Amino acid sequence: MRTWVHCLTVVISGILCSNTQANAERFTCRGAVKFGSLDSAIGDCGFITDSTVGKAILGLCSGGSRCIVDAEVTGDFIDRVFAVRLEEPNQNEVNPVKISGFRMPSNQIHCMVVTNEENNEPNGINCEINKTFVRTPVRPRPSDCEYDWGQSFELGNDGDADLACVSDSVRSDDSPVLTYGSSIKAGKIVCSSEESGLTCKNMRGHGFFLSRRGQKIF
């Protein structure tokens, strides 16, 4: 177990945090980001949320995505980031789903598996988040959308993620719950449930992240 070294955030002559009692070392930090308003962490490694290090990590790893960060750390606090990349899920350890949909433990995000009409195999997913959580849609409403916009996200096996203009809902309180820390595979799409939110991604790396704090398409 690595020892946590926590630095108080004190701004003096542009220096946010320093620790002269411990030696800096190169270390690989991995896991899902635990977000905090002042300090955040990835795995056992902490960092200041609103800092150059924080922006480098959160730019790719916000919202429950598991990441690998090659960094210079003092104790367990990241001083410098060399590289950040997404940690790909092990496809052999994620069981394909045989269900039509699922929901998050919070009951605020519901998803429906889309199937191919010819062979009934999964070829996409549509997820809907509570509309009250959408402050500003991640993409502007198209001029031809006359229905609800901003809360419904769709992703295909091989395509890009996008918002859907919808007049109905995929919400179902009868859908099974995807517990926190669990993942399922539908076709070429893997959805991972974390306390920070839901991440769905296809094998091309396209997908979306949904949470109360915000939504993102990548």
N, C-alpha and C positions, 0 to 999 in steps of 0.2 A: 504494500500500500504506500503510495507516494504521499509525502507530507504536504499539506496545503499551506502555502505562504500567501497571505492576503495583505494587500497594500491599500491603505486608505487613499482615497482620491484627493490629492492636494495639489493645486495648480500654483507652482512657484517658478517663475521665469520659463514657462512653457513646459516644465517637467511634470508629468502626471503622476508617475509612480516610480520609485527606485528602491532597490534592495541590495545593499552592499555586503550583506552578511551571507548571501548564498551565491554559488557560482551558477552562471547561465550554462545551459546544455541544450543540445539538439534533441528533440523528442517528437514522436508521432502521436498526436492526439486524435482519438476517433470516437464517434458516437453521435447521438442527436443533441442539438443545442438546447440547453436549459436557459431560457431567456429571462433576464432581469433588467429593471430600469437603469440600474447603475452597473452591476456586474453580471456577466453571463458565464456559461461554462459549456465546454464540449468534452464529454467524457470526464476525466479527472483534471482537465486543464481549464483554468479560469482566465477571463479577459475582461477589460473594461468595455462595456457595451458601446458607448459613444466615443470611439477612438479609431485610429487608423487600422489597428488590429481587428477591432470589432466590425468595422465596415468590410474588411476583406473577407471575414468569415461569414457574416450575416448576409452578404451580397449573394452568396450561393447556398448557404446552409440554413436559412431561416425556415421556420415552419415545419419542423419535424423530420426533415431529410437527414439521413445519417451521412456524415462526412468524415474525411480523413484530412487532417491538417498537419503538415510538416512545419514545425515551429521551433523557435528558440525560447526556452522557458527558464524562469528563475523559480526554483521550488516547484510549484504547480501553476505559476502564473505566466501566461504567454507574453513575451516581450516583443517578438518579431515573427512574422509569418513568411515562410518561403514558398509554400504551395498549398492550395486548397482544392480538393476534388470530392465528388460524390462517391459514397461507398455503395457499390452495386449490390443489390440483394442476391443471395445465392438462390438461383432459380430451382435448384434441386431440393431446397429445403422449404419451398413455398408450395403448398398444395393447391392444385387447381380447384376452383369452386364449382359446385354442382347446384348452386342456388341462383335465384333470379335477382337477388339484391341483398343489401345489408345496411346497417345503420351504426353510427357511432354511439358509444356509451352515453354521451350527453343527450342523445336523441335530437340533436340540432342539425345533423348532417345525415342524409339518406341517399343511397346509391342504388341504381338499377343496372343490371348487366344487359347489354344489348347483344342479341344473337343474330346470326346469319339466317335468313328465311329459308335458304336452300338446304343447309345441313344442321341448323340449330346449334352451331358452335359459337362461342363468344367471340365477338369482333369489335367490342367497344364497351364503354361504360358512361353513364350519365349520373352525375352527383349534384345534389341540391342542398344548399345551406340555408338556414333560417334567413329570410329576407331582411330582418331587422339588423343583421350583422353586416350587411353590405352598405358601407358608407358611400363609397364611390365605386361603380363597376370598373373592373380591371381593363375593360375596353368600352369605348363609347357605343351608345345604342345606334344601330344602323337605321337609316331612314325608313326602311320597309318593315321594321319590327313594330307590330301593333299590340304585342302582348307583354308579358313580364320579361324583364331583362336584368341581368346582373347576378342572380342567385343560382343559375343552372349552368353546370360545367360539363362538357362532353369531351371524350377522348377515344380515338380509334386505335386499333392494333398498330397501325403504321403511320398515322397522320399526326398533325399538330393538335394540341388542345385548343379549345375555343369556348366561348359562351354560347348558349342556346337561347333563342327567343321562344318562350313556351307559354302555352295557355292552360296546361295541366300540371300535375305534380307527380313526382316519383316517391313521395313520402308514404311510408307504410310502417305502422307501429307493429306489424306482424313480422317484419324482416328480422333475421337473426342479428345479434350485436357482434361487431368486430371489436373485441376487447383491446385495450391499450397494450402495445407491445406485440400485437399480432399482425400478420400480413396474409393476404390471399391473392391468388393469381386467377385472372379471367382472360383467356386467350393469351395475348402477348402483353397484358397489362398487370402490373403488381400494385396493389393498394396497401399502404401501411398505416396502421392506427397508432397514434401517440397521444399523450395527454396534451401536447401542444397543437395537435391538429391532424388532418388526414392528408396524406400524399399519395397520388396515383400517377404512375409513370409507365410508359411503354418501353420496349427494348431499344428504341431509337433515342431515348432520353427525353422525350417530350412528355409533358404532363401538367398537373396543377396541384396546388396546395390550398387547403381550406381550413380556416379557423375563425374563432370569434374575433381575434385581433385583426385579421385581414385575409385576403385571398391573393393568389398569384398564379399566373400561367407562365410556364417555362418551356 
